Amino acid sequence: MKEIEISRAILKSHFNALMDNLSTDVVIVGAGPSGLVAAGYLSEKGIKVTVLEKRLSPGGGVWGGGMGFKYATVQKEALKVLQDFNISYVEDPSGLFVFDTIELASGLIFGAVKKGAQLFNLITVEDLLISEKRVRGVVINNTFALMEGFPIDPLTIEAKFVVDATGHEHEVVKTLSRKNDVKLNTPTGKPLGERSLFAEPAEKGVVNNTKEVYPGLFVCGMSTAAVFGYYRMGPIFGGMLLSGKKLFEILSKRLQDGDKEKT
């Protein structure tokens, strides 16, 4: 075994994977719970999915549970998603179901990849590809280069659909709105901003607002709250998981129908 062989094997494998994903069906920006659930379900159906995570560790905000305690909750409606990703849980006397957040984060990552999703970490989406009034891909760069402020030009990935799963920061939608004279599918045509914590309506809102916010661009998870001006919910994750499942249902149908734009 030679050191150069180790380097060659790593570089060849990484660049082969990256080259294969320069054109994809769906780009999901952000590897939090909703994005990973959607990626897993879509990939299982043979849809080509590329997940881009700017941080070193995928999993989003799940790891910390509630205030650093490694447990969180879901409601009964979300149990099917936990079961599909082989995540264990126990029923609480309140009627909620409690899970280990470290198991959920690692299980969703493992499950999405094993179902066929291609996940790249340390890649930041800094802009979008737009033509003919439709989002058609993402503009990517190295996270460390952007952190240090290096003036390095980006690369691009084209996709039939792009998903903002970046959470509270709604980074993709925010960039689209800030840099382009476009009207979003919101009451004001702009992101409305996230409201304070109110768990019950927030859990329903994150699912209901999982939708196309601009042609070719969807939102899921906590991005929905920031874009549509809805509540946050704290350490209950049923809505997040169901948001990912709903996104899967929407996109799989759109792709099955021949990628027709919604009118």
C-alpha positions as CSV (number, residue, x, y, z in Angstrom):
1,M,0.0,0.0,0.0
2,K,1.4,3.4,-1.1
3,E,0.2,6.8,0.1
4,I,-0.3,7.9,-3.5
5,E,-2.7,5.0,-4.1
6,I,-4.8,6.2,-1.1
7,S,-5.0,9.7,-2.6
8,R,-5.7,8.4,-6.1
9,A,-8.6,6.2,-4.9
10,I,-10.2,9.0,-2.9
11,L,-9.9,11.6,-5.7
12,K,-11.1,9.2,-8.4
13,S,-14.1,8.1,-6.4
14,H,-15.1,11.7,-5.3
15,F,-14.7,13.2,-8.8
16,N,-16.6,10.4,-10.5
17,A,-19.5,10.9,-8.1
18,L,-19.4,14.7,-8.5
19,M,-19.3,14.4,-12.3
20,D,-22.2,12.0,-12.3
21,N,-24.3,14.5,-10.3
22,L,-23.6,17.6,-12.4
23,S,-27.0,16.9,-14.0
24,T,-29.7,15.4,-11.7
25,D,-33.4,15.2,-11.2
26,V,-33.6,16.9,-7.9
27,V,-31.1,19.0,-5.9
28,I,-32.0,19.2,-2.2
29,V,-30.1,22.0,-0.5
30,G,-29.6,21.1,3.2
31,A,-29.3,17.6,4.8
32,G,-31.7,18.2,7.7
33,P,-34.6,15.8,8.6
34,S,-37.1,16.9,5.9
35,G,-34.5,17.0,3.1
36,L,-33.1,13.5,4.1
37,V,-36.6,12.0,4.3
38,A,-37.5,13.4,0.8
39,A,-34.2,12.2,-0.6
40,G,-34.6,8.7,0.7
41,Y,-38.2,8.3,-0.6
42,L,-37.4,9.8,-4.0
43,S,-34.2,7.8,-4.5
44,E,-36.1,4.6,-3.5
45,K,-38.4,5.3,-6.5
46,G,-35.4,5.5,-8.9
47,I,-35.3,9.3,-9.0
48,K,-31.8,10.8,-9.2
49,V,-31.3,13.0,-6.0
50,T,-28.3,15.1,-5.1
51,V,-28.2,16.4,-1.5
52,L,-25.8,19.3,-0.8
53,E,-24.8,20.1,2.8
54,K,-22.6,23.1,3.6
55,R,-21.5,21.7,7.0
56,L,-19.2,18.9,7.8
57,S,-21.9,16.8,9.5
58,P,-25.3,16.3,7.8
59,G,-28.4,15.9,10.0
60,G,-29.4,19.5,10.5
61,G,-30.5,20.6,13.9
62,V,-31.7,17.2,15.0
63,W,-28.5,16.2,16.9
64,G,-29.0,18.6,19.8
65,G,-32.5,17.5,20.7
66,G,-34.3,19.9,23.0
67,M,-31.7,22.3,24.6
68,G,-29.0,19.7,24.3
69,F,-30.9,16.8,25.7
70,K,-30.7,14.0,23.2
71,Y,-34.4,13.2,22.9
72,A,-37.3,14.8,20.9
73,T,-40.8,13.9,20.0
74,V,-43.2,13.1,17.1
75,Q,-46.9,12.6,16.9
76,K,-48.6,9.4,15.8
77,E,-49.0,10.6,12.2
78,A,-45.3,10.6,11.7
79,L,-44.6,7.0,12.9
80,K,-44.7,5.6,9.4
81,V,-41.7,7.7,8.4
82,L,-39.7,6.5,11.5
83,Q,-40.6,2.9,10.6
84,D,-39.6,3.3,7.0
85,F,-36.1,4.6,8.1
86,N,-35.9,1.9,10.9
87,I,-35.8,4.5,13.7
88,S,-36.8,3.2,17.1
89,Y,-39.2,5.1,19.4
90,V,-41.2,4.7,22.6
91,E,-44.7,6.0,23.5
92,D,-45.0,8.6,26.2
93,P,-48.1,8.8,28.5
94,S,-48.9,12.2,26.8
95,G,-49.6,10.3,23.6
96,L,-46.4,11.6,21.9
97,F,-43.6,9.3,20.8
98,V,-40.1,9.9,22.0
99,F,-36.9,9.1,20.0
100,D,-33.2,9.4,20.4
101,T,-32.1,12.4,18.2
102,I,-28.7,10.9,17.5
103,E,-30.3,7.8,16.2
104,L,-32.7,9.8,14.1
105,A,-30.0,12.0,12.5
106,S,-27.6,9.1,11.8
107,G,-30.5,6.9,10.7
108,L,-31.9,9.4,8.2
109,I,-28.4,10.0,6.8
110,F,-27.7,6.3,6.5
111,G,-31.2,5.5,5.2
112,A,-31.2,8.2,2.5
113,V,-27.8,7.1,1.2
114,K,-28.6,3.4,1.3
115,K,-31.9,4.2,-0.6
116,G,-29.7,5.7,-3.4
117,A,-29.4,9.5,-2.6
118,Q,-26.0,11.0,-3.3
119,L,-25.0,13.3,-0.5
120,F,-22.1,15.8,-0.6
121,N,-21.0,17.7,2.5
122,L,-18.9,20.9,2.7
123,I,-20.6,22.3,-0.4
124,T,-22.4,25.6,-0.2
125,V,-25.1,26.7,-2.6
126,E,-24.3,30.4,-3.2
127,D,-26.6,31.1,-6.1
128,L,-29.1,29.7,-8.6
129,L,-29.3,28.9,-12.3
130,I,-32.3,30.8,-13.7
131,S,-33.6,31.0,-17.2
132,E,-37.0,31.6,-18.8
133,K,-38.4,32.5,-15.4
134,R,-37.6,29.1,-13.8
135,V,-35.0,27.8,-11.4
136,R,-32.9,25.2,-13.3
137,G,-30.1,24.4,-11.0
138,V,-27.7,25.6,-8.3
139,V,-24.4,27.4,-8.1
140,I,-22.0,25.7,-5.7
141,N,-18.7,26.5,-4.0
142,N,-16.4,25.1,-1.3
143,T,-17.7,26.0,2.1
144,F,-14.2,26.6,3.6
145,A,-13.4,29.0,0.7
146,L,-16.5,31.0,1.3
147,M,-15.9,31.1,5.1
148,E,-12.4,32.6,4.5
149,G,-13.8,35.0,1.9
150,F,-11.6,33.7,-0.9
151,P,-12.6,35.1,-4.4
152,I,-13.0,31.6,-6.0
153,D,-15.5,31.2,-8.8
154,P,-18.2,28.6,-8.4
155,L,-19.3,25.6,-10.4
156,T,-22.9,24.6,-11.3
157,I,-25.3,21.7,-11.1
158,E,-28.4,21.5,-13.3
159,A,-31.6,20.0,-12.0
160,K,-35.2,19.6,-12.9
161,F,-36.2,20.7,-9.4
162,V,-34.3,22.5,-6.6
163,V,-35.4,22.3,-3.0
164,D,-34.6,24.7,-0.2
165,A,-34.3,22.5,2.9
166,T,-31.9,24.9,4.6
167,G,-34.1,25.4,7.7
168,H,-34.7,28.7,9.5
169,E,-32.3,30.6,7.3
170,H,-34.1,29.7,4.0
171,E,-30.9,30.5,2.3
172,V,-31.9,29.5,-1.3
173,V,-35.2,31.3,-1.4
174,K,-33.6,34.4,0.3
175,T,-30.9,34.5,-2.4
176,L,-33.4,34.1,-5.2
177,S,-35.5,36.9,-3.8
178,R,-32.6,39.2,-3.0
179,K,-30.8,38.9,-6.3
180,N,-33.7,38.8,-8.8
181,D,-36.8,40.8,-9.5
182,V,-39.2,37.9,-9.0
183,K,-42.5,37.4,-7.3
184,L,-42.6,34.3,-5.0
185,N,-45.7,32.3,-4.3
186,T,-46.3,34.2,-1.0
187,P,-48.9,36.9,-0.1
188,T,-46.3,39.6,-0.6
189,G,-44.2,38.0,-3.3
190,K,-41.2,38.0,-0.8
191,P,-40.2,35.7,2.2
192,L,-42.4,36.7,5.1
193,G,-40.1,35.7,8.0
194,E,-40.5,33.1,10.7
195,R,-42.8,33.7,13.6
196,S,-42.4,32.7,17.3
197,L,-42.9,29.2,18.7
198,F,-46.5,27.8,18.6
199,A,-46.1,24.0,18.2
200,E,-49.6,22.8,17.2
201,P,-50.3,25.1,14.3
202,A,-46.6,25.0,13.3
203,E,-46.6,21.2,12.9
204,K,-49.5,21.5,10.5
205,G,-48.1,24.6,8.8
206,V,-44.8,23.1,7.9
207,V,-46.6,20.3,6.0
208,N,-49.2,22.5,4.4
209,N,-46.6,25.0,3.2
210,T,-44.4,22.3,1.6
211,K,-44.9,23.5,-1.9
212,E,-43.4,25.2,-5.0
213,V,-42.5,28.8,-4.1
214,Y,-41.2,29.8,-7.6
215,P,-41.2,27.7,-10.8
216,G,-38.7,24.9,-10.2
217,L,-38.0,25.8,-6.6
218,F,-39.7,24.1,-3.6
219,V,-39.4,24.5,0.1
220,C,-39.7,21.9,2.9
221,G,-39.0,21.7,6.6
222,M,-38.4,24.9,8.6
223,S,-37.7,26.8,5.4
224,T,-41.5,26.8,4.9
225,A,-42.0,28.8,8.1
226,A,-39.5,31.5,7.1
227,V,-40.8,31.8,3.6
228,F,-44.6,31.7,4.4
229,G,-44.5,33.6,7.7
230,Y,-45.4,30.7,9.9
231,Y,-44.6,29.5,13.5
232,R,-41.7,27.4,14.6
233,M,-42.4,24.3,16.7
234,G,-39.3,23.5,18.8
235,P,-38.3,19.8,19.5
236,I,-41.2,18.0,17.9
237,F,-40.2,16.7,14.5
238,G,-43.4,15.0,13.1
239,G,-44.1,17.9,10.8
240,M,-40.5,17.9,9.6
241,L,-40.7,14.3,8.7
242,L,-44.1,14.6,7.1
243,S,-42.9,17.6,5.1
244,G,-40.2,15.5,3.6
245,K,-42.7,12.8,2.7
246,K,-45.1,15.3,1.2
247,L,-42.3,16.8,-0.9
248,F,-41.6,13.3,-2.2
249,E,-45.2,12.8,-3.2
250,I,-45.3,16.2,-5.0
251,L,-42.0,15.8,-6.9
252,S,-42.5,12.1,-7.8
253,K,-45.8,13.0,-9.4
254,R,-44.4,16.0,-11.2
255,L,-41.5,13.9,-12.6
256,Q,-43.9,11.1,-13.5
257,D,-46.1,13.7,-15.4
258,G,-43.1,14.7,-17.5
259,D,-41.8,17.6,-15.5
260,K,-44.7,19.9,-16.5
261,E,-44.6,23.3,-14.8
262,K,-47.5,24.0,-12.5
263,T,-49.9,26.5,-13.8
